């Protein structure tokens, strides 16, 4: 196996524009004329790909503050300055996997959500792989209200969240209490895992089978490793959001692998990015769990 190949667009919010692995392109795209000219404060312009959503997904600012701002690239690190924080990432290949190491710096006590908002090009037969019974928060609409359930069940529906199928006019979101997920489509499997010591991690799923938006709906499927357990930072309870500790920084890692066989094995345990690969790695401080 070879590592997934990733292309990004720093000038336009740091969006991932390509994720090629296992002989195919995984990212879904759509024409959205508003996307190139988006500025802070704009409503989300959904062009597909993978957007870096931080410090929130839903709520204000819509899909976060980073996607509307230009990023800078220097010595393999890409970064963006937002009003309350600075976010840096370094993407590299490590054997048969792609690794994205992140670092957010802000005042201690700053709370945030982050999601690797990946919209995937999947067939109707694709399956989202998460352990059955995993605690899940189901969002039946575009608001902050959620319903507790167990993956992959949907309260009030017979079909599971793990199966896609044809368009049925529905659109639901979910936040699943797991650090890893795989997506199986035909002979190819994409696996993603997020690690962040001392911070809440999960996987968000956006299952839009032609039910969103209300005007001119289209199909889109998101599988999104994230920090936090809710879509809207304003609705985050205790332990639902990441929190900057006294060191003034939070570090995390996103790992991606792909293969054309059975679902991927879990990534090797790792507590934090290596000192020689993490972005802007100066004056390192010990990472400890921190609760705001």
SULSULKA-V991257 format. One record per residue. N is the residue number from 0. OMEGA is omega in whole degrees, 0 to 359 (none if undefined). Layout:
n=N omega=OMEGA
n=N omega=OMEGA
This chain:
n=0 omega=174
n=1 omega=182
n=2 omega=173
n=3 omega=178
n=4 omega=186
n=5 omega=173
n=6 omega=181
n=7 omega=180
n=8 omega=183
n=9 omega=184
n=10 omega=183
n=11 omega=172
n=12 omega=181
n=13 omega=185
n=14 omega=170
n=15 omega=182
n=16 omega=178
n=17 omega=173
n=18 omega=183
n=19 omega=180
n=20 omega=178
n=21 omega=173
n=22 omega=182
n=23 omega=172
n=24 omega=184
n=25 omega=185
n=26 omega=177
n=27 omega=180
n=28 omega=172
n=29 omega=177
n=30 omega=178
n=31 omega=186
n=32 omega=180
n=33 omega=189
n=34 omega=184
n=35 omega=183
n=36 omega=183
n=37 omega=179
n=38 omega=180
n=39 omega=181
n=40 omega=180
n=41 omega=169
n=42 omega=184
n=43 omega=177
n=44 omega=190
n=45 omega=176
n=46 omega=182
n=47 omega=186
n=48 omega=176
n=49 omega=177
n=50 omega=175
n=51 omega=183
n=52 omega=182
n=53 omega=12
n=54 omega=176
n=55 omega=174
n=56 omega=173
n=57 omega=180
n=58 omega=185
n=59 omega=354
n=60 omega=185
n=61 omega=183
n=62 omega=172
n=63 omega=185
n=64 omega=188
n=65 omega=188
n=66 omega=180
n=67 omega=184
n=68 omega=175
n=69 omega=176
n=70 omega=175
n=71 omega=178
n=72 omega=180
n=73 omega=176
n=74 omega=176
n=75 omega=178
n=76 omega=176
n=77 omega=185
n=78 omega=179
n=79 omega=176
n=80 omega=177
n=81 omega=187
n=82 omega=186
n=83 omega=185
n=84 omega=171
n=85 omega=179
n=86 omega=177
n=87 omega=176
n=88 omega=174
n=89 omega=182
n=90 omega=182
n=91 omega=173
n=92 omega=178
n=93 omega=185
n=94 omega=182
n=95 omega=181
n=96 omega=170
n=97 omega=183
n=98 omega=174
n=99 omega=178
n=100 omega=185
n=101 omega=175
n=102 omega=175
n=103 omega=177
n=104 omega=181
n=105 omega=177
n=106 omega=176
n=107 omega=182
n=108 omega=179
n=109 omega=181
n=110 omega=181
n=111 omega=167
n=112 omega=172
n=113 omega=175
n=114 omega=169
n=115 omega=192
n=116 omega=185
n=117 omega=173
n=118 omega=192
n=119 omega=177
n=120 omega=187
n=121 omega=176
n=122 omega=178
n=123 omega=182
n=124 omega=184
n=125 omega=180
n=126 omega=176
n=127 omega=188
n=128 omega=173
n=129 omega=183
n=130 omega=178
n=131 omega=178
n=132 omega=180
n=133 omega=180
n=134 omega=187
n=135 omega=172
n=136 omega=182
n=137 omega=177
n=138 omega=186
n=139 omega=180
n=140 omega=184
n=141 omega=182
n=142 omega=182
n=143 omega=182
n=144 omega=178
n=145 omega=182
n=146 omega=178
n=147 omega=176
n=148 omega=178
n=149 omega=179
n=150 omega=3
n=151 omega=187
n=152 omega=172
n=153 omega=179
n=154 omega=178
n=155 omega=180
n=156 omega=181
n=157 omega=182
n=158 omega=179
n=159 omega=177
n=160 omega=184
n=161 omega=180
n=162 omega=182
n=163 omega=180
n=164 omega=182
n=165 omega=177
n=166 omega=179
n=167 omega=178
n=168 omega=180
n=169 omega=174
n=170 omega=180
n=171 omega=174
n=172 omega=177
n=173 omega=171
n=174 omega=188
n=175 omega=185
n=176 omega=180
n=177 omega=177
n=178 omega=186
n=179 omega=184
n=180 omega=169
n=181 omega=177
n=182 omega=181
n=183 omega=180
n=184 omega=185
n=185 omega=181
n=186 omega=187
n=187 omega=178
n=188 omega=174
n=189 omega=180
n=190 omega=178
n=191 omega=179
n=192 omega=179
n=193 omega=179
n=194 omega=178
n=195 omega=184
n=196 omega=176
n=197 omega=181
n=198 omega=177
n=199 omega=178
n=200 omega=180
n=201 omega=175
n=202 omega=176
n=203 omega=177
n=204 omega=175
n=205 omega=187
n=206 omega=184
n=207 omega=181
n=208 omega=179
n=209 omega=181
n=210 omega=183
n=211 omega=352
n=212 omega=183
n=213 omega=176
n=214 omega=179
n=215 omega=179
n=216 omega=178
n=217 omega=181
n=218 omega=174
n=219 omega=182
n=220 omega=179
n=221 omega=173
n=222 omega=201
n=223 omega=171
n=224 omega=186
n=225 omega=166
n=226 omega=183
n=227 omega=185
n=228 omega=179
n=229 omega=178
n=230 omega=186
n=231 omega=182
n=232 omega=181
n=233 omega=181
n=234 omega=184
n=235 omega=174
n=236 omega=178
n=237 omega=178
n=238 omega=182
n=239 omega=182
n=240 omega=171
n=241 omega=183
n=242 omega=181
n=243 omega=181
n=244 omega=181
n=245 omega=179
n=246 omega=181
n=247 omega=181
n=248 omega=172
n=249 omega=179
n=250 omega=175
n=251 omega=184
n=252 omega=172
n=253 omega=181
n=254 omega=180
n=255 omega=173
n=256 omega=179
n=257 omega=180
n=258 omega=179
n=259 omega=178
n=260 omega=182
n=261 omega=181
n=262 omega=187
n=263 omega=173
n=264 omega=178
n=265 omega=178
n=266 omega=177
n=267 omega=181
n=268 omega=179
n=269 omega=186
n=270 omega=180
n=271 omega=179
n=272 omega=177
n=273 omega=183
n=274 omega=185
n=275 omega=181
n=276 omega=181
n=277 omega=181
n=278 omega=175
n=279 omega=190
n=280 omega=176
n=281 omega=179
n=282 omega=182
n=283 omega=178
n=284 omega=180
n=285 omega=180
n=286 omega=179
n=287 omega=175
n=288 omega=182
n=289 omega=179
n=290 omega=178
n=291 omega=none
